[in-house]
Amino acid sequence: MYTRGQVRGFLHLYIGEEAIAVGAISQLLPHDYIVTHYRDHGHALARGLDPNRAMAELFGRIDGLSKGKGGSMHLFDTEKGFIGGHAIVGGQFPLAAGLALSHQYRKSDGVCVVFFGDGSTNQGTYHEVMNLAAVWKLPILFFLENNLYGMGSRFDRVRAGGEDFYPGAATYGIDHAAVVDGMDVMAVQEATKLALESIRSGNGPAFIEAKTFRFQGHSMADPVKYRDRSETETWEARDPLNTFPRDLLDQNLFTEAELAEIRSSVDAEVAAAVKFAEDSPFPPDEELFTDIYA
């Protein structure tokens, strides 16, 4: 749809990182908040946002999750506790602090999970919010999706602290910090479960670093000249969309026929979402003056 001109602007795909969104978000409660970056489609679908309205938003149509005004980088659904999709690198951190503070203020057991990439750790907001969250013992789960690349720069070209980020959480007094294989959905699920238990017990924020890889470039417009194809192929061999079904078969939990039925139903759901988006009109001109602060 992007190559056909139906999806415009920058489109940052989540392909390769799906095990993180599914594993982590499966452990959340309905009243928990999620705030994330512009590679937000995986998180949105894992949280149960309407695929039809998500596709319509990518198409810039009025029936989209943000009335077609946000596009790919701004998927929202407050009823699901999904507070974006944010285009500004690191812009989601202060929002996460506010969302977590609202839980604390209301004395709820809710948690805010903030997803971010390795590139955003060079932003001041990352360090400021980590420190404040620890000082105030806010119920935040910092979830780093370390896909090794910030735009076109590999992390080791811009980071002085070595290949692991999670030990740095201790600098801010965040004791619960872990690293997990981001290509293993069950490992992510277990790591998230333990982190959330710690947070809900009143221990303050927790930190998870998931090692993963984006199979595509930074965006669809990225020619990916900065890395060798062999590196991508190595990670593609660990694609969770292939390895997890194999695990299910090996453990006799599913049959080939059942997996084929799931794939077929997903294909049909995507096709229906595209049809829904194509049939949805563009926002009328008067929508320029709604949903704004003035």
N, C-alpha and C positions, 0 to 999 in steps of 0.2 A: 504493500500500500504506500510505503514511503517512496519507492522508486516510481510509482505511478502518479505521484504528486498529491495523493490523498492526505498524507501526513506531512506537514510542513515544518520548517524551522529545524532545530536540532533535536535529534532522537537518540537518546542514550539507552542502549539495550542492556538487559540484565542477564543475557544468555551466558550460562556457565556458573552463575551464582545462585541458582534457584534453591539449592539445598539449605541455604542460610535462611531465606525468608520463610520457607515452609517449616523448617525445623524450629526456628525461634518463635514465630508468630503462633504456631500450634499450641504453645504453652501459655499464652496470654488469656486473661479474663476479659469478658465483654466490656468492662468499664476501664480497662487499661488504655493508655494513649500510645500512639505510634507517630513519630515524626521522622522524616527521612530526607534523602537527597534527591537529585533529579533522575536517578536511575531507579524510579519508584514503582514501576509496573509490577515487578515480582512481589513486592510488599503489599501492594494494593490487592492483587488477586489472592494472595495468601490470607489476607484479612477478610476476604469475602465480599469485596466491593463488586458491584454489578459489572460484569465484563462488557455488556452492551453499552452502558454509560461511560465506561473507561475508554472503549474504542471510539465512541462519539466525541469524547474529549480530545483524543489524539487527532481526530478529523476536524476539530474546531467547530463542532456543531452544538446547537442550543440544548440538546438533550444530554450533553456531556456532564460529567461530575461537577465541573466548574463552569457550566453553561457555554462551553467552547472557548472561554476566555483565557484559560491557563495553558491548555495544550499538554504535551507529553510530560513536562516537568512539574505540573501542578495538579496532581490528582488529589482530591479531598473528599472525605465523607465523615462529617462530624458524628453522625449516628453510629458509625463503626469505630469512633475514636481515632480515625485516620486523619491527622492534621497536616497533611502535605508530605511530600513533593515540594522541594524548594530548590530554586535555580542557583542561588548564591552559595558558593562553597563555604561551608561552616555556618551558614545563616540559620540552620536548624538548631544549633546548640543553645542559644539563649531562650528560644521558644520551648525547648525541652525542659529547661530549668523552670520556666513559668508553669508548664503543665504539671510537672512533678510537685511544685510548690502548691498548686491547687489541690492535689490529692492530700498533701500533708496538712494543709490549712483546714480541709474538710474532715480530717481524721479518717480518711478512707484507706483501704488496703491497696489502693490502685498504684500502678507503676507506670512510668513513661519510659518507653524504649526509644532511644535515638540511634538510628543507623547512620553511618558515615563511612567515607572511604579514606584510604591512607593519605591522599592528597590534602584532605581537610585538616590533618593534624599539624600542618604548618600555619594554620590560622590562629590568631590570638584568641578567638572565641572558644576554641577547643580547650586551651589551658585555663582561661578565665572561668569557664563553666565547670570544668573538672574540679577546680579549687573550691568554687562556691558550693557546688553540690556536696563536696566532702565536709565543708565547714558546717553547712546547714543539715547534713545527713538527709539529703533529698532522695526520694525513691526513684532513682534513675538507673536504667541499665544502659551503659555506653556500649554500643555494639559496632565494633570496627570490622568492616568488610575489606580486608587487605587483599586487593586484587593485583598488587605489585606495581601498578601504574597510576600516576596522577596525570591525566591527559596523556601527553606523549613522553613523560619522563619516568623512568623506573625509580622506585622509591630510594634505592641506594645512591642515586645521584643527588638527591636533595635532602637526605636524612643522615644526620651524624651519629645517631644512637644505635646503630646496628640493625639487624633484620627483624627483631621482635619489638613490638610496641607495648605489649601488655605489662612488662615489668615497670614501665614508667608510671603506671597508675599508683604504685606505692608512694611515689613522690608527693602525691596529694592525699595520702592517708587512706587510699582505697585498698582495703585488704583483700577483698574478693576479686581477683583478676586471673583470667585463665586464657589459654590459647587452645583452639580447636581446629580440626580439619573441616574447612568450610565446604568440602565436596562430599561430606558424609552427613546426610540428613539426620540420622539417628544420633550421631555424636553431637551435632548442633543442638538437637532437642534436649539431650541429657545435660549439656553444659548450661543451656538456658534455664532448665528446670532448677538446677542447683543455685544459679545466680538469683533467680526470682525468689526462691525460698529465703535466701539470705536477706534480700531487700525487704520482703514482706515481714521479716522477723524484726525489722527496725534497725538493721545494721548499716543503713545508708547505701550509697551507690555501689554498683558492681561494674566490672569491665570484662568484656569478652572480645578477643581478637580471633577472627576466623580467617584462615589462610585460603584464598580462593583465586580465581582468574576470570577475567572477562574475555570471552572468545572473540568478540568483535572489537573494533577500535573504540576510542573514547566516545565517538558518536558515529552515526551512519555516514557522515561526511569525512570521516577519518581514513586516509589511505593506509595507515599502519606501517609506515616506512621505518619505524624506530625499533622494531623487534623482529627476530627471525621466526619464520613459519614453524621451525622445529620446536620452538618453545610452546607455541600454541598447540601443536599436535600432541606434545607430551601431556598437557593439561586436558585436552579433549578426550584422551584415553580414560580419564577419570570423570567424565561427564556424569553428574548424578542422575540425569534423566535416562541414562543407560545402565549405570552400575546398580542403582537401587532396584529397578525391576529384576535384574539378574539375581540380586540377593534374595528377593521375594520368591523367585523360582527355586533357587537353591535350597531355601528353607521350607519349600512346599506350602507356602502361604497363599500363593496365587498360581493359576494355570496360565499357559500362553493365551488361551482363549479369553480369559478374564482380562488380561492385560491388553489384548487387542481390542476388546470392547471399550476399555477405558480410553485408549488412544482414539478410537473412532468417535466416541462421545465428545472428547476434547476438540477434535477437528470440527465436528458439527457445531459446537458451542462458539468456536472462533468464527466460523462462516456466518453464523447467525448474528454475531456481534458486528461483523463487517456490514452485513445487510442492514442492520439497525442504524449504524452510523451513516451509511450512504443515504438512507431514507430520511434522516433527520435534517431539518433545514439549518442554514447558517443563522447566527444570532441576528435579530433585526437591528437597525441602526440605533434605536433608542436604548439598547442595552449598553451603549457606550457610557451612559450616564447613571447606571445602576451599580450597586455593589462597590461603591467607592466612598472614600472619606472626603468630605468637602466642608 
